[in-house]
């Protein structure tokens, strides 16, 4: 078990984070390159400074805090064939999101550093705690932007051109935040420092609830993507325009919403239309344009693609254009690394460690797809709800997550 000092450290950090970006619903709005995001980054920097970690940023602004007491620098260790181990997650949220998605992994990583030091562990490999920026994609529409850019999965040009709901581009947002947009790009130097990445995350489903255990090791991430459907129409008066004379853009959108549910169900997938923009947006005006965003995922890549193609064909009957905004195929976590973590955790008779797949995307998945050996740990969520204020993890399970992560990292950095 962790010491009382480490438990208190986790609880103290969690209390400090709780107010940042919290809204009246009880959820959070922590969007990339906003004042709330700045406060979170400052909090992270302060916690790293308190521990004497060496904080650096990569070419996307992801924050990496390194602990290395060996000979030379971290880069010297890498050059000598001793790349580091990284742990962490993200601090941003979806609109009205829960408190645990992302921050649990960051706080647990910092608490793990405390646990190692309490136990007198001096790492034989460099260790980093990372805070990835814009994992949720809540502001600019593409999830895991921070890891996508540094791995080259998304170009800097595309990232900078993304816009938020107010028409502000990522490039403009970066300038407003006092940053240089020209710095963005693939970052081989940062990736080269990482020999293994382990991300702890709250489970976003009921797997661990049903199994009755607090922690699991991840096996894979389902294929998933986002598509924008643009339906054309003609604005007109809602009271004076006959039904047969209307070109109502909302009808195509309504067909998309209903069709997504039916098609996904038949193909063993999930599909969600969770965001819509209506022009002109008046109660008494027929819509001239409706944009809906589709999210689709499933265990089988072919079935997910077939679901989207069927919906694309239906939308064409309404004159829609469809744009793929992101796509990530099936991502399998590094098997030797995952097996090693499960073996280490299995030494503790108090832990039964199942293996679970997930339909949720993560930075660990982006790094894994880029060739960085990556693994994930999940912590039980008793509500089974995520991306909602109802998302939760019991404090004892949070502490169990720190125990598990500390156990895994101890093995990775001392052998």
N, C-alpha and C positions, 0 to 999 in steps of 0.2 A: 504493500500500500504506500501511497505518498505520505510524506510527513505532514504534520499539522501546518508547518510553515508554507508548504507548497499549496495545500488546500486553501489556506488563507490568502495566498497570492492570487490564485485563480479567482476567488470570490471578490477580492478587492478590485481586480481589473474588470471583472464583469460589472460590478456596481458603477465603476467610472464610465463604462461604455453605454450603459442602459439609457441615459437621457438623450444621447446624441441622435438627432434626426427623428425622434419619436413624435408621432402625430396623434390627433385626438382619437383615432380609431384604436389606439393601442399598438398599431404597427409602426413601421419605419419607412422613411423616404430618405435614403442615403444614396444619392445619385452621383455619378462620376463628375469630377471637376466642378463641384458646387461648394458652397460654404461648409455644408455638412461633411463633405468629402475631405475638405481641408482640415477640419477639426479632427477627423478620424486619423488622417495621416500624421498630424501633429501629435496625437495621442500615441500612435505607434512609435514615432521617432523618440518620444520622451521615455517610453517603456524600454526601448532598445538602449538608449543612453544610460538609463538607470542600471542596466546590466552590463554596461561597458562593451556592448556589441558595436561592430564597425558597420554603420549604415551607408549603403550606396543605392543608387537608382540605376535601372537599366534604360534602354532607349525608348521605352514606353512609359516610364515613370513608376513601374513596379518597384516596391521597396524591398531590398534584401539586407538583412542584418546578420553579419558574419561573426562567428566565434571561432577563433583559431589561435592556439598558444604554441603551435609547433614551430619548427625552424622556418624562417622566411615568411613570405606573404601567402595568402590564399592562392594566388596565381603561381607562386613557386611550388606549392604543394601539388597543384594541378599538373604543372609541367613535369613534376617528378612521378606522375602516374597515380596521384592520390586525390582524385576529385572529391568534392564535398557531398554531404547529405543535406537536403533542404526539407523543411517542414513549414506548414502554414496554410493559408487559404486567402479569403478576401473579406473586406469590411463593408462593401456596398450592398444595396438591397433592391428588390423589386418594389413597385408602388404598394404601400401598406403591407410590406413584407414582415416576416417574423424576425425575432431577435437572434436566432441561432444559426441560420443559414449563412455560413461564412465566418462570422465573428467567433463562433465556437472553436473553429480550427485555429484561428490566429491566437486567441487567448490560451488555448491548450498548448500551442507550440511554445509560447513564452513561458508558460508554467512548466513545460518540459525542461527548458533550460534551467529553471530554478531547481527542478527535481534532480537533474544531473549534478548540479553543483552541490546540492545538499548531500548527495550520495558520494561526493568526492570524485566524480568521474571527470577525467581530463581527456577530451576526444583525441583519438589518433587520426581523425579525418576532420577537415573543416565542417562546421555545422552552420546552417543559415536558417533564419526565420524569415518567411516572405509574406508580404501583403500585396496580392495582385489587385490591380486597378480594374474597374469596370467589368467585373465578372458577369454580372447579371444582364448587362446590356440594356438596362431600364431606360437610360436617357437616349442613347443613339441607336438602339435596335439590334445590335449584334452582340451576342453573349460571348464572354471570355475574350473580350477585345485585348486586354492586357497580355494574355498569353498567346493569343493568335498573332499579334504583331511581332513579338520578339522571336517566335518560331517561324515566321514567314507564312503562316497559314492565312493571314490577311495582309495585304500590302499597306504600306503607310499611306499611299495615295487614296486608297479606298477608305481607310479609317478616317483620314482628315476630312474627307468629303461627306461623311455621315452627318445627318442633321437631327436635332431633337424636335419635339412637338412645336416649339416656338420658331423653328427655322434656323436655329443657331447651329453652325457646323462645329464638329469636334475641333477643327483648327481654330475657330474663333473662341471656343470655350477654353482651349489651352492658353491662348494669348491672354484672355481675361484672368486666368489663374496664374499669370506671370511665367508661363512656360514657353519653350521654343518648339513650335510644331515641326520644324525641320529636323529636330533630333530623332523623330520617330523612325523606327525601322527594325528589321531583323537584327538580333543581337547574338552573334555567335560567341562572343566573349563571355557573356553571362551564362549561356547554355553550357559552355564548355566547363564551367566551374561545378556543374551539378552532375554528380555520378548517380544520384538516386533522389527521388522526391516522394514524400509521403504526406498525403493530405487527410487530415481528420475532418469529418463533416457530420452534422446531424443527419440521420436517415430521413428521407423525404417520402416515407411510406410506412407500412405496418409490418414489414418483415420481422423486425426484432421484437415487436410487441407480440406477434403470434408465436415466436419461438421462445419468448420469455427470457432473453439474455440481453445484456446491456451493450455489447460491442460485436461488430462483425468486420470481416475483411471483404473488400469489393472484388468482384471477378471481372466485370466489364460494364461499359456504358452502351445502352441501346443507340442505334443510329437515329439521328434526329436533325430537324431543320426548321427554317422559318421561311415563309413565302408571303409576298404582298400581292393582294388581288385588288386591282383598280377597275371599278365598274362605272361606265359612263351613263349619263342621263341628260335630262333637260329641266332646268329650274322652271317652275310655274306655280300658279296660285293653287293652294290646297282646296279652296272652296269653290272655285269657278271652272276648274279644268276637269272635263269628263274623264272617267276611268279609261275609256278606249283611246283617248287622245294623249295619254300620259307616256312619258319615257322616264320611269321612276328607277333611279339607280339603286334604290334600296331593295328592290325585288331580287336582283342578282345576289346581293349580299345575303339576304334572308335564305336564299337557296343554298348558298355556300355554308351557312351555319348549320342548317338541317342536314345537308348532304355530308358534311364532315363527320357528324355523329354516326349516320347510317353506314357510310363507307368504311370508316375505321373499325366499327364494330364487326362488320362482315369479314374484314381482313386481319383481325386480331391485333390491331394497332390502337393508338389513341390519337385524337386530333382535336385541337382546340382553336376557336376563334375568340381571342381574348382582348383584342384591341380593334377599335373602329374609329374612322374619321369621316365625318359627314359634311358636305358642302351643299348649300350655304348654312345648314344647321338650324333652320327656323322651324318651329312647331307647325306653322301654317304655310310652309314652302315645300314643294316636291324636290327631293334631292337631285342635284345636277351631277354629283360625283360622290361615290362612297369607296373608301379604301378599308379593306379588312385584312388583318394579319393572321395567317394560319400557322400553327405550331403542330407538327406531327412527329410521332416517335413510335417505336415498336421493336420487338425482339428480332424481327426479320427485315433486313434492309430492302429486299425486293418488294415486300408487302407495303412498306412505308412509301416507297417510290410509286407503287401502283395506286395507292390511296390518293396521293397528290395528283397523279396524272388523270385519274378519273374526275377529280374535282376541277382540274384545269379544263378538261373537255366540257364539263357542265357549264363552267363560267364563260367559256367561249360563246355559248348560246346567248349570253347576255352582253356580248361585245367586250368582255373583260380582257385586260392584259395581266399576265402573271409574272412576277419577278422573284427569283430565288435569292433570298438575302443571306442565307447561311445554310451550310450542310456539313454534317460530320457523320462519317460512316461508323460502323461498329468499332468500338475502341476496347481492346482487351488489355488489361493491366499486365505488367511484366510478371510472368508466371513464377520465375525463380524468386523474385523479390517478394511477391505475395505469399508464396509457400514458406519463405523464410520467416515472414512476419507471423503467419499463422502457427508455424512451429514454435517460435519464441513464446507467443501468447499461450499456446497449448501446454507449456510447462507449468503454468499456474493452474492448480486443480480447481480454483474458484472460478476460472473462466472457461466457458464453452464457446468456441469461436466458429460460428458458421461463415459460409461464403455466400454473398448476395450480389446479384446484378442490380442495375439501376437504370431508370429512364431519364434521370437528371444529368445534365451536362456539368462538367467541372474543369477547372484549369488543369487538374491532374490528367484528365483525358487528352487535352490539347498537347501537353508535354509528352505523354505516352505516344501519341500519334507522330510526334516529331522525333522519336527515338530516344527520349530520356527515360530510363527505367523508372517507372512510377507505380505507386500503389495507393490504396485508400483504406481508411478505417471509418466505419459508421458507428454513431452513437444513437441509442434508442430514442425514439420520439413517441411518447405515449399517446398522443392524439392522432398520429399518422398523418397529420396535416402539415403542409409547408406552403411557403409563399403566402402566408396569412398570419394575422396576429395570434391565431390558435396554435401555431407551431411552438413546440416546447421540448424541453429535456429536463428531467429531474436532476437536481443538483448532485445526488449520489451517482447518477449515471454520467454526468459531466466529469466528476472526479474519477470515475472508472475509466473514462476516455483518456484522461491525463495519465493514469497508471499505465494503460495499454500503450499509449504513444511513447511514454518515457521508457518502458520496457523494450519496445521495438528500436528506438533510437539508440539506447545504450548498446544493444547488440550491433547495430550498424556502424557506430563510430568507434567501437573498441575492439574490433576483430578484423 
